[in-house]
Amino acid sequence: MAMKYKWTSTGVGVIDNLGVQFGKIMRGANQGSIQTRWRYAEVGERFIKFIGPEFGLKKLQNIQDKHLDAYAKHLKNLGKADKYVKNELSGIRYLHRQIPQTRYELMDGTKANKLYGLGSTPDGRADRAWTDQEVKAMVNLARAVGEEKVAQIIEASRATGMRLDEAASLRRHEVEDALRTGILKLTNTKGGRPRNITLSQTAQDTLGRSIMKVPRGEYVFCPVGRRIHEFKKGVEDFIYLNRKEVQSQERLATGHNLAPGEKGALTFHGLRHAFARELYAEKLQNGFTREAALQKVAETLGHNRAEVSLIYILDTKAIR
């Protein structure tokens, strides 16, 4: 599926020259899902608006490591977390792969991150899970200001462990199938690995309410006529702008670069943590060993290795 991408003029010649080239490249890009391409398009826009004035670059074919190095330093000077910077650089490398006849080969990502002074991403063993009180408060706030779809997608992720990408691209017929079978089959997943989620009664009730007013063939949560990447950003922005009002006072002001045991600020991803923790406890209560419970959590969340579940459930006794 081709992107209907169009560069929005900035009025700055050196930027818009690159932007026109960028638009043509993104319309022809075919690697990754359409949602992934829109996400990388946003990265590309930010990068172009930096390197255009900074280097006077005239052709995207001439992108090279010095441009990524300068952009990484720029982002760090802005106070961006290492994980954010690495994600931006990954998006730029994606863009570089789409450009025909590039003049320079970019350095391997792992080697470049080390050279740019970007630390290894922490394994995330901080406390990011939302409490039930925080979920209820954020949902109530969203509904109070007319953001019903934001409220619904928060409830759905808490009940199923879906990523924001996965939930935002979910269509009505997929939920209808899930309600008939009790199993939600996800295909638009991170890494492209389809997975199944066995629905609890709470999840079935939540998804059932979510499709009540959704026209056939449409997305469950993303409103008709709105682009998925715009909707996702709106959800993230809503949480960011309102989390101080609803989150526990024990939480920090940021959700990034947390030390083990710290309670990070609310993020959408933290809903997966809350779901995973509940699922793990349920499996232990049903007689699963810790190792078997971890494996079940990993499979449900879309991970291959059971150890990844430790990031979510914070059980230091789970694997010895």
Secondary structure, 3 states (H helix, E strand, C coil): CCCCCCCCCCCCHHHHHHHHHHHHHHHHCCCCCHHHHHHHHHHHHHHHHHHHHHHCCCCHHHCCHHHHHHHHHHHHHCCCCHHHHHHHHHHHHHHHHHCCCCCCCCCCHHHHHHHCCCCCCCCCCCECCCCHHHHHHHHHHHHHCCCHHHHHHHHHHHHHCCCHHHHHCCEHHHHHHHHHHCEEEECCCHHHCCEEEECCHHHHHHHHHHCCCCCCCCECCCCCCCCHHHHHHHHHHHHHHHHHHHCCCCCCCCCCCCCCCCECCCCCHHHHHHHHHHHHHHHHHCCCCHHHHHHHHHHHHCCCCHHHHHHHHCCCCCCC
